[in-house]
Each structure stands twice: as C-alpha cells, then as structure tokens.
Amino acid sequence: MTLSETARERLADIVALQPTKNKELQDRWGLDSGSEVHSYLETELGEYYYRDDDSLIRATEEAADLVDVEPGVEDDDGDGIPDRIRVPELQAQAFDVLAGPDERSQSVVSVLQALREAHDVDPSADEVRSALRSLRRKGVVETVYRTVPTYRRTVAHDDVAVEVVEG
C-alpha cells in the first residue's frame, strides 16, 4: 500500500504520540470529530495501526519502520531534540536520576542505586540497562564508553516534558 504525503505525516503522528486517542489526533489533524479520525484511520491507515486493550491507538512495528520515527517522541520545532517523550515509569525515573549533560556519566549500577534511593524501586540491572538504551534511542540519553558503558542525559530536565504511559 502506497501512502500519500498526508497519510505518511499522519502515520508519523500516530507513532510519535502513541498511545493516543481519537481526540488527540482530531486536534492534531484539524478534523471536526472523532468519527472523522476513525474513518481516516480505517480507510487510509488500517494496516498500520491497532487499538490496545485500553482502546488506545498504537502504530504497528511496520508503521514505525516506514516513517522512521521513534515511538513516544515529539520534536515540535524539528531541531532533533525531543520536546516531549512518552515512556514507561522506569524510563521516566531513570531520566530523572541520570546525570545531566555537563556531569560525569553513570554506570548502570550507579543509576540502579540512584533509582533505589530516589524512587524506592528495585529493578534489575538488565531492566535499568534496557530503560537507558530506550532513552538513548529517543535521543535524550547518550552512552559514554569508559571501562564500562556509562550514560548521561543529552538535555536538561526542563528541556523535555516526560509523560509516563503504561508500558
């Protein structure tokens, strides 16, 4: 299925905003009703989206690959730095405790200890590593290679709105 320019842009919106609702897409696309959103989704993007168990709209993996947009990342001004990210709670917590752009990067174990202290959670080192890698793919964390891979934010806390979504 070949997509029009408008359809590709709207598909990119779904990927970036997911999980999302008809109302959010209606506002974003300037449509008059949620019914128009539903109709557009069904006729133009039917094979590229689905509704999850909570009836929220999500893009398929194929859709994300097709538009080359990282899920849950919004870059409104197009400068390559996300303005908003939608992430599971552990990623939001890791972003919160992680060293800033001008600070010394932290190992996974250091981030794990900071998470335990600041948020009273006890994830595994693998869960923390996965969260940091996901944040790196979203463009808000970088890897610094020292004796072991270490991580730090590429942006200040205040430069990115972090929204927690159900993972």
Secondary structure, 3 states (H helix, E strand, C coil): CCCCHHHHHHHHHHHHHCCECHHHHHHHHCCCCHHHHHHHHHHHCHHHEEECCCCCEEECHHHHHHHCCCCCEECCCCCCCCCEEEECHHHHHHHHHCCCCCCCCECHHHHHHHHHHHHCCCCCHHHHHHHHHHHHHCCCEEEEECCCEEEEECCCHHHCEEEECCC
